[in-house]
Amino acid sequence: MPEEKLQQGECIEEKIVGKLKEKGWQITCAESCTGGMIASTIVNVAGVSDVFKESYVTYANSAKNKLLGVEEKALETWGAVSRQVAKQMAAGAAKAAMAHVAIAVTGIAGPCGGTQEKPVGLVYIGCFVDGKIVVTENHFNGNRLEIRRQTTQAALMQLYRCLLET
């Protein structure tokens, strides 16, 4: 399917909300390193209440487990910043919110917390659309706010691409 282009002045979040309305689908977010920035961006769109009912900021591992059902074993084995946890966050958010669509992010925004194996700027984005989950590994640069902003934009772009494939 050819990728739709954004028109001059059109925001990705407007395209996402439009696609969700077309399909009659609900969306939810599960955010760690962005702390609600993705949900905040989506709710900038007028009429979003037709498709957006709730969201989760699960910064602590205990919140990922309690609210999203992320397995403690996954957190212990792979760590919160992992492909496996992003996948479970996306699936768990969709289930908890009874939504067709979920976007989940987990990463290290810095400036501390990074390691050689998992450096500052490492972010996993999980996208759940109607039962299918796609997870990408991303590496962003900059200060904490810049990494959070880059993550938000990348997550919205990934979500839009996943919606186009349905």
Number of C-alpha atoms within 10 A of each C-alpha: 6 6 9 10 9 11 9 6 6 10 13 19 22 19 19 22 25 16 16 21 15 9 13 11 17 22 27 28 29 33 28 27 26 26 17 19 19 26 23 12 16 21 17 11 16 10 13 20 12 14 22 21 14 17 21 22 20 24 17 11 16 15 15 26 18 13 16 22 17 25 18 16 9 15 18 10 12 12 15 24 21 23 21 19 27 31 24 22 35 29 28 22 30 28 16 15 20 15 22 22 29 28 31 33 32 27 29 26 27 19 14 10 11 15 9 6 7 16 18 23 25 22 29 27 31 29 32 29 23 15 11 12 18 17 21 17 14 15 16 19 14 15 14 17 13 14 25 26 18 19 28 23 17 17 23 22 15 19 24 21 15 18 19 14 10 10
